Amino acid sequence: MFFHPRILDSFAGYNRKLFTKDILAGLTVGIVALPLAMAFAIASGLKPEAGIFTAIIAGGLISLLGGSKVQIGGPAGAFIVIVYGIVERYGIPNLLLATAMSGVFLFLMGIFRLGTLVRFIPIAVIIGFTNGIAFLIGLSQIKDFFGLQIEKMPAQFFQSVQTLYMAADTFNPIALALACGSLAILIAWKMAQRRLGWLGHIPGTVIAMVLATIATTLFNLPVDTIGSRFGGIPAGLPHFEWFPISWDTAQFMVTPALTLALLGAIESLLCARIADGLIHDRHDSNQELMAQGVANLITPFFGGMPATGTIARTVTNIESGGNTPLSGLIHAMTLLVIVLFAAPLAQNIPLASLAAILMYVAWNMGEWKKFVELKQFRIPYRITILSVFLLTVILDLTVAVQVGLLLAFITFIYRISSLSRCERAEGKDFPKLANLQGSIDAYRIYGAIFFGAVKLLEKIEVNLPTQTLLLDLKNVIYVDTSGMDTIMELAHLCKIRNIKLIICGLDHQPLEMAERSGFIEKLPRECFCPDLYSGIELATHL
């Protein structure tokens, strides 16, 4: 079917036990999502409720309409750098427009069945920009981690470093102690989680945030909190608000929207693949893209930010027993209840603790071992991954991915072309060719004849025989238009020089290409032989 959410097929054999697991998993993920949603929004230059509203609305829509049984959607750390840059350059209203436009692009990607194409992005590119984003997330949290007095952080890397350096003498030792304490709690809780019994199901992020909030409240610590900076979180439902849309503005937001759509597609489908491996299932990538599109199109009208599939919350959902999209809907409802009844409690959440949580998330998000293992890989892989990482950090994700894909494309073309080869058939293997070299020559071609490997045939042109040329294409698996043009050029050159050209073993895709290009019609039928042996037999009896 064209639009078929996975939830429609998720309740076959459903029972009370699975329902209980979904409820508990949804409650757990909802609690996990609360500090992360706020932290992601604040780090993106938005108010904390933007992250919570996104987790509620987009998270619910992605679970309801998505192509995965267990994926949890919402604001993600990968978006922080891009969203912050858009907010700084274009403002929040245009961020909302770019997010809605990205939703349209994502939905169209799903309609045109482009979900599988995301899988063709090389792993080196994915690791490079993931590590780059993780590094930038950590860099963006230094301000609140150390309690630095900076009015507004710039989006560019070098300006950020300079701003942090200039404000280094304004650090708040109490904020730093609170952040370090929160980070220590996160690490210790993770290490001891398996030995804590039922307490181990409580997320370390929630423990760190609650303890830091209690300490800030009891001792009235002089640190920035959600209340002091943002005035708290509104205790009410998100309301629909129309934002202005005009073509003059929209045309400038196409590139940011495409960036958000591309990153959202990559993140959500990578997350869905990881979930598939954990639950031994297979998601519908195109349905997932359509769900992501609907979520990102609707959420901005309620003050939300870009959303995608989130790996940490999805894994938490699976480990907590989530079986169906119902757990994702429960996660959204849990956040809604917290906003309605517990929003005033968020007043004293210290930003230093949220910064520590984000640094912890950034560290776990990056695949830092890949940098240590770089020496095990070839130079092209190293260049690709390091280039994407550095460009993500120094310039932006769009340029990094474009350059990364270009480098990967060049590397792929080089590797494939190096697998193609052309060998002269020697007299010791084909006795009938003995003592005939120069008058009758035969060449065996292996691999693919495409634009990156046409030099194989161009070398033959330099050493044409005087009487007959045989080309054995039995081991050629693919010929593109450039390769076919080169073969036709060789045939034309042979005709001019009155050299007999015999094609051997033409079959499958190369035969189809020869028929479509009209090459078959340009040579006499007797010039096509099923194999090289029959071709040599024909050539020696002419």
N, C-alpha and C positions, 0 to 999 in steps of 0.2 A: 504494500500500500504506500501511497505518497506520503501521508503523515500518520504515523502509527506510534504513539508514545509507548515506552516499555512498560509503563504501569498497567496497561491493558492486559498484559500477558503474565503479570507477576503474582497473581493470586490463585493459580491452579494448585490445589493441594494445600492451600493456606489453612492454618489452624491457630488455636489459642496460644500455643507455645511460641510460634513464629511471631504472632502479634505482640506478645510480651517482649520478645527480643527487639522488635522494631521500636517499641515504645521506649525501652531503656536506652537503646542506641541513639534514638532521636534526642532524648533528654541530655545524654552525655555530650553529643556533638553540639547541641545548642549552647551548653555551658562552655565548651571549648571555644566556640565561635565568638562568644561575647567579647573577650579581651582582644582577640585577633582582629575582629571587625572594627573595633574602635581604634586600635593601633594602626591598622592599614589606612583608615580614613585620615587620621591626624597626620601620619607621615606623608600622605598625598596632598596635604595642604587644605584639607576639608574639615568640617566639624565631625565629631565622633558619631553623631546620629546618622550621618550619610552612610557610614559603613554598616551600622546596625540595620537601617532600613533596606540596604542592598541585600544583606544576608537574609532578611525576612522575605522580601518580595522576590528577588532574583533566585534565592535559594529554593523557595517554594515552587516557583515556575519551572526551574530546571529539573527538580525532582518529579514534578507533575507531568512535564512534557518531554523529558529527556529520553535518550536511547540507552541509558545504563541503569541497572537496577539499584546501584548503591552509591552512585556519584553524588557528592555534596557540592553545591555551587554557592558562590558568594564572592565578596571582595578577596583579592589575592595579592600577595606580596610582589608578584611579578609586575603588577600594574603601577606600583608606587612611583617609580622613576618617571614613567611616561605621563601618568596623571599629574604629577607635580609639575612637570615641564609644561603641560597644556594649561594648567591653572595659572602658572606664572606668566605665560606668554599671551594666552587668549582670554583668561578669566573663567570663572565657574559657569556662567550661562553657556559659553561655547564648549566647555567640557561636557555639559549635559547634551548639547547638540551632537558633538562628536560621538558620544556614547550611543545615542539613539541611531546615528548613521551606521556605527559599527554593528549594531543589532541588525539593521537592514542587510548589510554586507554578509554577516554570518548566516542569516536566513537564506539569502540567495546562494551562498556556498552549499548549504544543505540541499536546496531545491535542485541545483545543477550537479548534485552527487560528487562534490569535490572533497568530501571528507577523507577519502583514502589518499588524496594527493599530499596531505600534510605529513603522511608517513614517509614521504620521499625526501624530507628535509634531513640532511646528514646529521648523524649524532654529534659530530665535532662542532657543527653550528649550534645545535641545541645546548650542548655543554658550555660552549663559549659564552652565549648570551645569558644563560641561566646563572653562571658564576659571576658574570658582569653585573647582572641585576642584584644578586645577593650582596656583592661588594658595595654597590651603591646604596642598598638599603641600610647596611651597617654604617656607612659613612653618613647617611642622613640622620641617624639616631645619636650621633656623637653629641650633638647640641643638647638634647634632653638628658642623655646619659650622664653628662658632666654638669648639667645645669647651667650651661653657658648663656650669657645674656646677649642673645642675637634676635633682633626684631624679625628678620626674614632671611631664610637661607636661599641663596641663588640655586638655580637648577644645574648650572654648568659645573663640571668637575673641578677645574682649576680655581674658579671663583669660590667654590665651596671650601676647598682646602685653604685658600687665602683667608676667607671669612672666619673659619674655625681657628686659624693661627692667630689672627688679630684679636679674637675674643678669648684666647686661652687663659688670660689672667682674670677672667670673670667667673671661673668655675665655682660651683657650689659644692663644698665638701659633703654636706648632708645629702644632697641629691645623688652625688657619686656613691656614697655609702649605701643609700637606698637601692640604687641600680645594681651595685655589686652584690648586695644581699639578695636581691630578686634573682639575679643570674645564678648565684650559688644555690639558691633553693631549686631553681629549674634543673640544674645539673644533678644535684643530690637526689631530687625526687625521681628523675629519670633512671639513675643508677639503682635506687632502692625500690623501684616500682613493683617489681615481681615479688619482693619479700613483704609487701605491705598488705597482702590479702585484698579484701574488698576495698580498702582505702586506695589501692593502686589504680582503681578505675577513675578516680578523681584526677583531672588533668593538672599537671604541674603549673601550667600557665595560670589557672584559676587560683591555685594555692598561693603562688607568688603575688598575684594581684591583690588577693584578699588580705594577706598578711601585711603587704606594703600599705594598703589603704587603712588598716587598723592602726598600724604604727603612726601613720601620718595624722590620723584623727586623734588618737590618744595623746600624742606628744605635741600636737599642733606644729608639725615640722614646717619650716619655711621653704617649701618647695612648690613648684608649679603643679597644679592639679587640673583635672577636667573642669572643675567649677571655676577656678581662678582665671583660666584662659578662655574657656568657651561658654561659661555660664551654666554648665551642666547639660543634661540630656532631657529633651522635652518628654514628659510623661503622657504620651498620647499617640494615636494612630498617625502614620504618615498620610498626608493629604495630597490629592492631585493638584498640580500647579502647571499651567501651560507656560512654556517659555517661548520667546520670540524666535521664529524661524524665517530666514530670508535667503534667497539664492546668493546674494552678495557675500553673506557670511558663510553659508554652507560650502561654497567652492574652496574657501581657505581651510576648511576642516576635513576635506577629503583625505589628505595624507595622514593626519592624526587618527582619523576614523579607521582607515585601512590598517594602520599600525596596531590599533587596539583590536581590530577584528582578527588580524593575523596572529597576534600573541594570544588572544583568547582562544582561537581555534587550536593552536599548538598546545597550550596549557591544558585545555579541557580534554583533548583527545589523548594526550600523553597520560593524563590522570585516569581516563577511562581504560586505557591499555593496562596500566598498573593494577587497577581494580579487577580487570578481567583475569589477570594472572593470580590474584589472591583468592577469587571466588570461583575460578575455573568456568568462566562464562564468556560470552562475546557480545560486545555492545554494538549498537547501530550508530556508526559515526555520523552519517548524514542527519539522522533524527536528532542526535545530540547537538549538532551545529544549528539546526532549526530551533531547538529549545533555547540554546544560548542566544540566538538572535532575538527571539521573542522576549526573553528576560532583559536583554540589554536595550531593547526598544522601549519597553514599558517602564523600567526602573527609573530612568532619568526624570520622568514626569512626577515622581514622588521624592525627588531630591537625592536619588541614589547615584552611585558611581559604577564604573565598569565591573562586570562580574564574569567569572569563569569557573570551571571545575577546580577544586582545591585538593591537592594531594594529601596534606596533613589531616584535614577533616574527613576526607573520604576513607583513608586508612583507619582513622579512629572509629568511623562508622562501622567498618567491616570487623575490626577487632572487638567492638562492643556488641556484635551480634546482629547488625543490620542486614536484612535479607531482601527488602523490597524498597521501592521509592517512598513508601509510607514513612520510613525512618527519616528521610529528608524533609518530608512535610512536618513531622513532629519537631524536627530541629528548628524549622522556621516558626512554628507556633510557640515553642519554648522561648525563643527570643522575643516574640511579640508579647508574651505574658510578662517577661522580665521588664520590657519597656513600659508596659502599662502599670505595673505595680511596684517595681523596684528602681525606677529611674533616679529618684532623689539620692539613693545610696551611692550613685556614681560620682557625686560631687567631689569627694575627697580622693578619688583614684589618682595617684601621683603619676605624672608623665614620665618620670625617671624609671618607674617600674615597667610601664608600657614600652619604653625604649629598650630596656633589658630583654623583654619578651621578644621584640622585633629582632634584636641582634641574635638572639638564640634561634629564632626562625630562619634568619638569613644564613646562619652558619649551617644549619641542617638542610637548607635549601640548596646550597652550593655543593657541587661534586669536586671537592678540593683534591681528593686523591688522584684525580685524572691529571692534575698539573704535576704531581710527584711522579706519575707513571709516564710522562711525556717522552722520556728517553727511550721507552720501549717501542715507540711508534715511528713511522717514517716522517721525513721532513715535511711533506705536504700536509699531513695531519697536524703536525705541530704548528705550522704556519697558520692553518685555518683556525684552529681553536684559540691560539693566542691573538690573532688578528681580530676575531669576533669579540673576544673578551676585552681587549684594549679599546676597540672602537665603541663598544657598548658603554664603557666607563667614560671615555674621553669625549665622544661625540654623541651618538644616540643609537637606539636599538635598530631603527630602520636602516641606517647606513651599515651597521654591523651585519645585519642579516643579508643585505644585498651583496656586500663584499664577501661574506662567508659563502653564500650560494655561488657566487662567481668563482671563487677559489676552488670550491668543491666541484663545480662543473668542469673547470680546466683540468683538475686532477683526474676526474673521471674520464674525460676525453683522452688524456694522455695514457692512462692505464689501459683503457679499452683498445686504443690504437696500438699500444705495445704488445697486446695479445694477438693482433693480426699479423700474419707473416706470409711471405711469398718465397717458395723454394723451387729451384730449377730441378726438373726430373732428370736424374743422372742415368748414364748408360748402364751402370752396374745394377741398377734396379729395374731398368727397362732395356733389355738387350737390343731391341729393335732400333733404339735411338743411338746405339754405339756408332761412333764415327760420323754421325750426322749433325753434330753440334754446329750451329752457325747457319745451317740450311733448314733444319727442322728442330725447333726448340719447344719444350713443354714446361709449363710452370704450374705448380700446385699452390693454391691460395687457401689460407686458413683464417677463420675468424669472421670479421665483418668488414665489408667494403663501404665505408662511409666517409663523410667529409674530413674526418681526422686521420684516415688511413689511405687516402687516394694516392699517396706517394708510392705505394706498393706497385700500382699499375704504371705510374709515371716512370719508374725505374726500368720497366720492361720496354717502354717506348725508346729508350736510349740504346738498347741492344736488341733490336729486332732482327730475326733471322731473314734469310734471303728467299725462302720458299714457303714455309708453313709455321704458324704459331698456334700452339695448343694451350688453352686455359682450362685447368681443372678446378671447377667451382663446387665440387661435391662437399667440401668441408667449410663452405661459406654459409653462415647462418643468417646473415642479414645484409641487405644492400639498400642504401638510401638513394635519394635522387642525385646527390653529388657523385656517389659511387657509380650509379648507372650512367650518368653523363660521361664519366671518365672511361668507362668500358666502351661507350659508343664513340668517343673520340679515338680510342685505340683501334676500334674496328674501322673507322674512317681513314686513319693513317695507314692501316694495313691495305685497305682498298686502293689508296693512292699509290702505294709502293708495290702493288700487285702481289701481296702476300696473302696466302690462304689463312683465314682465321677459323679455328675449330673450337667450339665451346663444349666442354664435357661436364657431366654431372649437374646440370642446371635443374634445381628442384625447389619445392616449397616456396618460401618468401622470395628468394632471388628470382625464381621463375615467374611469380606473380608480378614482380616489379618489372621484369623484362617484357612481359606481355602488355602491361599498362603503359610503358614508355614507348612501345612500338619497336623495340629492339629485335624482337623475334621476326618481324616482317622484313627487316633489313638484311638478314642473312639467309642464304638458301637452307632449306630444311635439312639437307645432308650434312650441314656444318654443325649440327647439334648431335652429340653422342651421349649415351647414358653414363659412360665412365671413361677414364683416361686410356685404358687398355684398348677399347674399341676405337677411340680417337686416334691413337698411335697407329693402329692397324689401318685405318682409313688414310692417314697422312702418308704412310710408307708405300701405299699402293696407288697413290695418285699419279 
